Amino acid sequence: MINHWTLQQLRLFEAVARHRSYTRAAEELCLTQPAVHIQVRRLEEIVGLPLIERVGKKLLLTRAGEEVYAATVAVMDQLRALTGEIADMKGKVAGPLKMAVVTSAKFFMPHFLGLFIQEYPDVAPQLIVTNRARVLERLTENLDDFVIMGQIPNDMDLTVRPFMDNLLVVVAHPDHPWADRVDIPLAEIVRERFLLREAGSGTRMSAAQVFAEQGLDVKPYMELGSSEAIKQAIMAGLGISVLALSSLELELEARRLVILDVAGFPLHRTWYAVHLQGKHLGLTASVFLDFLVKEGPDLGVRKGWVAELHPAHRPREARKKLGKTRTP
């Protein structure tokens, strides 16, 4: 039976199973939906069992489909790793580049990857975005070339490479009564309705440390699982939060959010590329890490992620002192 399977059939089945959609799989692979459907049906005929079934409007994997999908994922991972190893032998920067990043890093890592791919178009990046707890699990299990995070665990032997500053700011709705104030005391800020990430989030840990140093404790009004959810909650007028400046570019430009001028903020933290100590990195991963360290500071400044706050993002009173007029 296995002698009749083709790599293309497995590749198409994997995409359909992952997306739970023939249409989305076809779009990803630049094929027509009927062509994908035909190849998956041929694979089912070879296996002798249905792999995918339709229940209502949903595509679900059968028991056989789950087994074939797990094996297919393993095969694809092995082939990608082999591609990287062969590229290393040839001294070529190509093949898979696999990394996991905490959710706050998803706003800037695609920019680094885009620049890198322009120089090395044969690299195939795989970016896993998840929370800090899962990133730490992946780091422990050595599932990626490296991970990106802002808070380094103290109980692991790691190789850590800083590559860019991480500015944390207090963010509010433009109509917040304190939007025009300057040098707001921390003791007043803690009485506001704080929207916080889940316990264990690096951003939350950094903010909590600053308040704790002043003998203050922030009580969460709501806990949300992503920076996007927090931004939406702020725009809905539910409260304020501490977020990475790199995650706010569009909202600040559109005046959907404003940065409050709070004593002790912005917090200056650092983004790190991290992997287990002693881990052997392939050529592609090593070159990309060097690229991050070299380009990180400059790109951060050019994008406005780490520079001093743009005058248009400061409270109105602060802009008056700088001789600035309010941006319409």
C-alpha positions in Angstrom: 0.0 0.0 0.0 2.6 2.5 1.0 4.5 2.1 -2.2 1.6 3.8 -4.0 1.5 6.9 -1.8 3.0 10.0 -3.2 4.6 12.9 -1.4 2.3 15.3 -3.2 -0.8 13.4 -1.9 0.5 13.6 1.7 1.3 17.3 1.3 -2.2 18.1 0.0 -3.8 16.0 2.7 -1.8 17.7 5.4 -2.9 21.1 4.2 -6.6 20.1 4.1 -6.4 18.4 7.6 -4.7 21.5 9.1 -7.1 24.0 7.6 -10.1 21.7 7.8 -10.9 23.2 4.4 -10.3 22.1 0.8 -10.6 25.7 -0.4 -8.1 27.2 2.1 -5.7 24.3 1.4 -6.0 25.0 -2.4 -5.3 28.7 -1.9 -2.2 28.0 0.2 -0.8 25.6 -2.3 -1.8 27.7 -5.4 -4.0 24.8 -6.8 -7.6 24.5 -7.7 -10.0 23.1 -5.1 -11.1 20.1 -7.4 -7.4 19.2 -7.9 -6.8 19.0 -4.2 -10.0 17.0 -3.6 -9.1 14.5 -6.3 -5.6 13.8 -4.8 -7.0 13.4 -1.3 -9.7 11.0 -2.6 -6.9 8.9 -4.3 -5.0 8.8 -1.1 -8.2 7.5 0.7 -8.6 4.8 -2.0 -5.0 3.7 -1.5 -5.4 3.6 2.3 -8.7 1.8 1.9 -10.4 3.9 4.6 -12.0 7.4 4.7 -9.7 10.0 6.1 -11.9 13.0 6.1 -15.7 13.2 6.7 -18.1 16.1 6.4 -20.4 16.7 9.4 -22.8 19.5 8.6 -20.5 22.3 7.2 -17.4 21.0 9.0 -14.6 18.8 7.8 -13.4 16.4 10.4 -10.7 13.7 10.4 -11.7 10.1 10.9 -9.6 7.9 13.3 -7.6 6.7 10.3 -7.3 10.4 9.2 -5.9 11.4 12.6 -3.2 8.6 12.3 -2.3 9.5 8.7 -2.1 13.2 9.6 0.2 12.6 12.6 2.5 10.5 10.4 2.4 13.1 7.6 3.4 15.9 9.9 6.3 13.9 11.2 7.4 13.1 7.6 7.2 16.8 6.6 9.2 17.9 9.6 11.9 15.3 8.8 12.1 16.5 5.2 12.3 20.1 6.2 15.1 19.2 8.7 16.9 17.3 5.9 16.6 20.3 3.6 18.3 22.4 6.2 21.1 19.8 6.9 21.8 19.5 3.2 21.9 23.3 2.8 24.4 23.4 5.8 26.6 20.9 4.0 26.6 23.1 0.9 27.3 26.2 3.0 24.0 27.7 1.8 21.6 29.8 3.9 18.4 28.0 3.0 15.7 25.6 4.3 13.6 25.8 7.4 14.0 28.4 10.1 11.8 27.5 13.1 11.1 29.8 16.0 8.5 30.4 18.7 7.7 33.9 19.9 5.6 35.3 22.7 2.5 37.1 21.5 3.9 40.6 22.0 6.7 39.8 19.5 4.3 38.9 16.7 4.1 42.6 15.9 7.7 43.0 14.9 9.2 39.6 14.0 7.5 39.5 10.6 9.4 42.7 9.7 12.7 41.1 10.6 11.8 37.9 8.6 10.7 40.0 5.6 14.1 41.7 5.4 15.9 38.5 5.9 14.0 36.7 3.2 14.8 39.5 0.8 18.5 38.6 1.2 18.0 34.8 1.5 14.9 33.9 -0.5 15.5 30.1 -0.1 14.8 30.2 3.6 11.4 28.8 4.7 10.5 30.5 8.1 8.1 28.9 10.5 6.8 31.3 13.2 4.9 29.9 16.1 3.1 32.6 18.1 1.9 31.6 21.6 1.9 32.7 25.3 5.0 32.7 27.5 4.2 29.5 29.2 4.0 27.6 26.0 7.1 29.2 24.7 9.0 28.0 27.8 7.6 24.5 27.2 8.9 24.6 23.6 12.2 25.9 24.8 12.5 23.1 27.3 11.5 20.4 24.7 14.0 21.9 22.2 11.3 22.1 19.5 12.6 25.2 17.7 15.9 26.7 16.5 15.3 29.4 19.2 12.6 31.4 20.9 12.0 35.1 21.3 11.0 36.5 24.7 11.4 39.4 27.0 11.7 37.7 30.4 14.4 35.1 30.8 13.8 32.2 33.2 16.4 31.8 35.9 16.2 28.1 36.3 17.5 26.9 32.9 21.0 26.8 31.2 20.5 29.0 28.2 22.3 30.9 25.6 20.8 34.4 25.5 21.3 37.0 22.8 19.8 40.5 23.3 18.9 42.2 20.0 16.4 45.1 20.6 15.0 47.3 23.3 11.5 46.7 24.5 9.6 49.8 25.7 6.5 49.2 27.8 4.0 52.1 28.1 0.7 52.8 29.8 -2.1 53.0 27.3 -5.6 54.4 27.5 -8.6 55.5 25.4 -8.1 58.9 23.8 -11.0 60.2 25.9 -9.6 59.1 29.2 -9.7 62.0 31.7 -5.9 61.6 32.2 -5.0 61.7 28.5 -3.8 65.3 28.9 -2.0 64.9 32.2 1.8 64.9 32.7 3.8 62.9 35.1 0.9 60.9 36.6 2.0 59.3 39.9 2.0 55.5 40.1 -0.1 55.7 43.3 -2.9 57.2 41.2 -2.5 54.8 38.3 -3.0 51.7 40.4 -6.5 52.9 41.3 -7.6 52.7 37.6 -9.2 49.7 36.1 -6.3 47.7 34.9 -6.6 45.2 32.0 -3.8 42.6 32.3 -2.5 39.7 30.4 -2.7 36.2 32.0 -0.5 35.4 35.0 3.0 34.6 33.8 3.0 37.1 31.0 6.4 38.8 30.6 4.7 42.3 30.2 2.6 41.7 33.3 5.6 40.6 35.3 7.6 43.7 34.3 4.8 46.1 35.2 4.1 44.3 38.5 7.8 44.6 39.5 7.8 48.4 39.0 4.7 48.8 41.1 5.9 46.4 43.8 9.2 48.5 44.1 6.9 51.4 45.2 4.9 49.2 47.6 2.0 49.2 45.2 -0.1 46.3 43.9 -2.1 46.3 40.7 -5.5 44.5 41.0 -6.6 43.2 37.6 -10.0 44.5 36.5 -9.9 41.9 33.6 -7.4 39.3 32.5 -7.1 38.8 28.8 -5.1 36.3 26.7 -3.5 38.6 24.1 -2.3 42.1 23.4 -4.9 42.3 20.7 -7.7 41.6 23.1 -6.4 44.1 25.6 -6.2 46.8 22.9 -9.8 46.1 21.9 -10.9 46.3 25.5 -9.1 49.7 26.0 -10.7 51.1 22.8 -14.1 50.0 24.3 -13.4 52.1 27.3 -13.0 49.2 29.8 -9.7 50.3 31.3 -6.0 51.0 30.9 -3.0 48.7 30.5 0.7 48.3 30.1 1.7 47.2 26.6 4.8 47.0 24.4 5.2 50.1 22.2 6.1 47.8 19.3 2.5 46.5 19.4 0.8 49.9 19.1 2.0 51.4 15.8 -1.3 51.4 14.0 -3.5 52.3 16.9 -1.4 55.3 17.9 -1.3 56.6 14.3 -5.1 56.3 14.1 -5.5 57.9 17.5 -7.5 54.9 18.7 -5.2 54.7 21.7 -3.0 57.2 23.6 0.0 56.8 25.8 -0.4 58.2 29.3 2.5 60.1 30.8 3.1 58.1 33.9 6.0 58.5 36.3 8.6 55.8 35.8 7.3 55.0 32.3 8.2 53.9 29.6 9.9 50.9 31.1 13.0 50.0 29.2 13.3 46.2 28.8 15.0 44.0 26.2 14.0 41.4 23.6 16.1 38.2 23.6 16.7 35.3 21.2 17.1 32.2 23.4 18.0 28.6 23.0 19.3 25.8 25.2 23.0 26.1 26.1 25.1 23.7 24.1 22.5 23.4 21.3 24.0 23.2 17.8 22.4 25.7 15.5 22.4 25.2 11.7 23.8 27.7 9.4 20.5 29.3 8.6 19.5 29.8 12.3 23.0 31.1 13.1 23.0 33.6 10.3 19.5 34.8 11.2 20.5 35.3 14.9 23.5 37.4 13.8 21.1 39.4 11.5 18.8 40.1 14.5 21.7 41.3 16.7 23.0 43.5 13.9 19.8 44.9 12.5 17.6 44.9 15.7 18.6 48.3 17.2 18.4 50.2 13.9 15.1 48.6 12.7 13.6 49.3 16.1 14.5 53.0 15.9 13.3 53.3 12.2 10.0 51.7 13.0 9.5 53.8 16.2 9.4 50.8 18.5 12.2 51.8 20.7 12.9 55.5 20.1 11.7 58.2 22.5 8.0 58.7 22.2 6.9 60.5 19.1 5.5 64.0 20.0 2.1 63.1 18.5 1.8 60.3 21.0 2.5 62.4 24.1 -0.2 64.0 26.1 -1.4 67.3 24.8 0.1 69.3 27.7 3.5 67.7 27.0 3.2 68.7 23.4 2.5 72.3 24.3 5.8 72.4 26.3 7.6 71.0 23.2 6.0 73.7 21.1 3.9 71.1 19.2 0.4 71.5 18.1 -2.2 68.7 18.4 -2.3 66.3 15.5 -5.8 66.4 13.9 
